[in-house]
Amino acid sequence: MGLREFMLLHWDEISVACEGELKRNDDAGSLARCVAEYLEGLRGQVEQASSGTFPVATAASHELLGTGTAIARVRLAIEQLSRRSRAPVMFIGEFGTGKRHCAHALHAATYPDGEFFELDSASRLEELERRLFALRCCTSAESTGGLSIYVHELSMAAAPVQLRLSQLLPEQGLGFRIMASSSRALPQAAREGSLRSDLVFRFPTSIELVPLRERKSDIAVLARHFAGRLAAQCGATAVTFQQSAIDRMHEHSWPGNLTELSNLVERLWQDFGPAHIGQADVPELGDAPASVAFHLPRTGIDFSELERELLVQALAMADSNQTRAASLLGLSRDQLRYRLAKFDIIGPGVRSG
């Protein structure tokens, strides 16, 4: 590929990287030096990707694992954004693809000493205002370490949260970065009324996370990571996987993505403890769950009651095993536990493992 074709392919990234230089100085030589610096940095990233090493400046707990092309692109995007821009970022991907984890990774790379604030409900708006007030009172963003504001599944966020976000987005560059995620296309969500229309085009930068079924070469390293994390929490030896077990995992379509894989590893840990897992030990994973053709009745529904009923049914199907019930619902075990407590379902018959 020639230089011209490369520049055209990566023009959006290059223009963002050089935006500050364009504003400060329209001298051709200055701009050329800026472009050369950017291309040199990108060349280093490409060389790292080719060698299989990906040193991204993120905290170890938010490392982006995998050796495939898809995750390498995410690493590269996060690295470039952390060094060159504080623009709003949207993470796009199916449920369970690791959108929140990538937001944490971008935060750690951008504001290693800053605060990650998840705006997950309208009740946290007052707390956010206190954080923003403290930020504006400081003489420089560096004195506070910076602030990342993250909204998970933007189209599902409460109306007051969406309103405040639309007000904050024009203030970008004042010591904070706004990040959000969505498993749905934003224009469609706006047409259906679940998203403010003025938010659709407020995120100039988006990072797409591919589903696990499209990055199966990463299953082995991810499974071993989840096993190692469980072992560290328990102070024990991790389960290990024979290649035959990994091959069986490759046959599955993983509709629950990383969440489903994490739940499977936890289930194997509960069943076998520190063991060498073979093909026969991996349970039947089945096909992707059938899509639910649900039509909202004109009389409406009691959403809370529907959620409670689904929790009860999942527990019944999983014989009261929380890990298996969470997998059926596409949730992590912590997310399931939160909902069980919310509906006061937890009881002596509900098992955690």
N, C-alpha and C positions, 0 to 999 in steps of 0.2 A: 504494500500500500504506500503510495506517495505521500509527501507532506501535505499537499493540498487536500487529498481525500481524507487524511487523518484529521486535519483541522476542521473540515466540514462535518465529519462524524462526531467530533467532540466539541463543536462550537459552543453549545450551551454551557458546558463546564468551563471552557476557556474564558467565555465572556463574563461569567460570574467571578472567576478567579481574578480577572483583570479589571473588574468594575471600579474598584477603588482607584487604581492607577488612571483610568480613563477620566474620572472626576477631577483628580488632582492635576493632571498634566496631559495635554493633548500632543505633546512632542512625540514624533514617530519613534525616535531612538529609545525613549523611556518606555513606551508601550512594547517595543520589540524586546527589550530586556525583560519586561514582565512576562511576556509570552514565553520567552526562552526559559525563564525560571520555572514557570508552570510545567512546560513540557519536560524539563529535566526531572522534576519531581514525579511526574506521571511515568516517565521511563523507569525510575527506580521502583515504583509500585508494580509495573508490569514485570520487571525482572524478578521481584519477590514472588509474584503469583506463579511465574514459570518455574521457580525453584521449589515451590510448595511451602514456602515460609511466609507468614503473614503477620508481621509484628505491628499490630494496630495499637495506638496509644489509648487503650481502654483498661479499666480495672479488670483483674483476672476473673472476677465473678461474672463479668459481662463479656467474656471472650466470645467471638463469633467463630464457632467450630465448623470444620469441614474443609475438604480439599477440592470441591467441585467449582465449576465456573460461576454458578449462580451466587454462591456465598462469597466468592472472591470479588464479584462486582459490588456486592453490598459493602464489603470491607473497604474497597477502593472509594466508594461514594462517601462513606462515613469519614474516612481519612481526609478526603478533599474538603468536605463540608466543615470539619472541625478546624481546619487550618485557614480556610479561605472565606468563610461566610457564616453569618448568623441568621440567615434567611429561614422563614418558616419551613418545616419539613412535614410531609405526609407519608406515612408508611402504609402501603397497600398490600393486602394479602388475605388469604382465607383465615378462618378461625384456627388458632393453634400454630401458626407459622412463625411465631416469635416476634411479633411487632413491638410489644412492650419491651422485650429484651433488647432489640435493636435500638429503641429509643434510649434506653439506659446506656448502651454502648456509645451512642453519639454524645450523650450528656457527659459521660466520663472522659471522652476524648476532647470535648470542647471546654468544659468547666470541671477539671479534675478536683478542684476544691470547692465547687459550688453545690447548690441544692437542686435535687430533682423533686419537683412538686407535681404530684398527680392530681389533676382536677377531675375527680371521679364522681362528684355530686354537687348539687347547688349548695349544700350545707358547708362546703369548703371555700366558697367564694369570699367570705369575710376573712378567712385566714389568708387567702391569696392576696387580698388587698393589703394586709399587714406586711406581707413579704415585699410587695411592690413598693409600698411606702418607704420601707427601710432601704430598698435598692435606690430609689430616687433621692433619698437624703444623703447618700454617700457621694463623695467627690468623684469617685471613679468606680467603674464596674468591677475592676480588679480587687478593690478593697473588700467586696462581698464574696468574691469567688465566682459570681455569676449565678443565674437562675434558669433552669429549664422547666417550662410549663408543658405538661403532657396531658392530652385528653384521649383516652382509649375508646375506640369505636365512636367516632365523632357523631355519626348519624343517629346514634342511640342516646347521646348526651341530652340532659334536660335543657329546656328552652333557655333558662337564665344562664346556663353555662355557655351555650352557643352564642347568646347575645354578648356576653362579656368577652368572649374570644374574638368576635367580630370587631369589638371596640379596641382590643389590644393589638391586633395584627398590624395596624398602621404604625405602631410605636416600635417596631422591630429595630434592633441595633442599640437599644438603651440598656444593655447589660443583661438581657434575657433572650432566650429563644423559645418559640412556640413550636411544639410538635404535636401531631395527632395521628391517629391510625383509623383505618376503615377496612372492613371486609367487603364493602359494597362500593360500586361506582358512585362518586359524589353527585354527578348530574341526575342519575336515577333516583337517589335518595331525596334530592331537592324536588324532583317532579312528584314524588310520592308524599311530600310534605313532612318528612322526618328530619330534614336538614334545611337550615336557612339558605336561601338562594345566594346571598352575598358571600357565603363561605366557600362556594364551589371553586372559585378561581383565586382564592386568597393564598394558596399554597403553590408557589412557583416551582418548588422542588419536591419530587416524589421519589420514593425508593420502593421498588416492587420486590416482595418476598415470594418466591415460588413455593408451591406446595411440596411436601416431602416426596410425593410420588414422582416428582420431576427432578429430585436430587438424591436418588437412592444410593449413589456412591458414598454419601455421607452418613448412611445409617449406622455403619459399624462404629465410626468415631463418636457419633452422638450417643449410641447405646452404651458404649464404654464410659463416656462422660457421665451419663445419668447414673450408671452403676457406681462409679467412683464417688459421685456426690453423695449418694445414699450411704456408702460405706464410711465416708468421712463424718457424716452426721452421727453414725452409730459407733464410730471407733472400731470398725471391723474390716475384714477383707472383702473386697468387692466380688460380685459374681463376675465370671469371665464367659466369653462366648466362643464356641467352636465356629468354624466357618460354615458348617452345615446349618447352624442356628441363624447366622446372618443371612444365608441364602434363603432360608424360609421367610425371614422378614422381608426380603426383597420381593417376594411373591405377593405381598399385601399392597393394597392401594392407599392405605393410611388416610382415610377421610378426616381423622382427627389430628393429622399432622404431628408436630413435635409433642403436643400434649398427649396424644394417644401413645406415642413411642415411650415417653416418660412414664406414663401409667403402666405400660406393659413391663418395663424394666422394674418398676416398683412391685408389680404383681409377682414377677419372677423372684425378686428379692424376698418377698413375704413367703413364697412357697418353698424356696430352696436355700435361702441364706447364701453364705459364701460357697459357691459351687461353680463347676465348669458346665455351662449350659450347652446342651446339644440340640439337634433338630427336634427330637422327640419331646423335649422339655418345653418347647415353645407352643403355647396353646393354639387351637384353631382360631385364626383371626377373622375369617369370614370375609365377605365382600363389603363394599361400601354400603352404609345404610341407605335404604330407599328414600328418595325425596318425599316429603310429606306434602300432599296436595291439600292444604288447609285453606279454607275460605272463611273469612271473618263473617259471622252472621250479622244481619242488620241490627239485631237487638244488642250486639256487643257481647263481650265476655268479661268474666272476672279474671284478670291476668294473674293475680296473686294465687288464686285458687287453682288455676291451670298449672302454674309453676310448681305448686305444692304437690299436685297430683302426679306430675311427671317425676318428681323426686321420689315419691312413694313407690311408683311403678318401677323405677330403676332399681331401687333397693330390693324390691321383691324379686325382680329378675336376677339380681346379683346375689341372692340369698343373704342380704344384709351386709355384703362386703362393700365398704366405701370405695375402695380402689376400683373395683369392677363397675360399680354404679357410676362413678365419675367418668370412666371410659365410655360407657353407654351414652352419657349425656354430652360428651365432648368437653368435659371440664377437667381441671386439675383437682386433686384430692382436697387441697386447701379451699378451692372455690366451692366444692361440694359441701365441705364442712361449714363454710360460712352460711350457705343456704339452709342446711339442716338446722343450724342454730337459729337462723332467722324465723323459720317456721316451727321451731320447737319440736322437731322430729326426732332429735337425738334421744336414744333410749338404750336400755340394756341389751336389746337384741341387735343393735347396729354395731358391726365390727369394723375396725379401722383397716385391717389388712386382708 
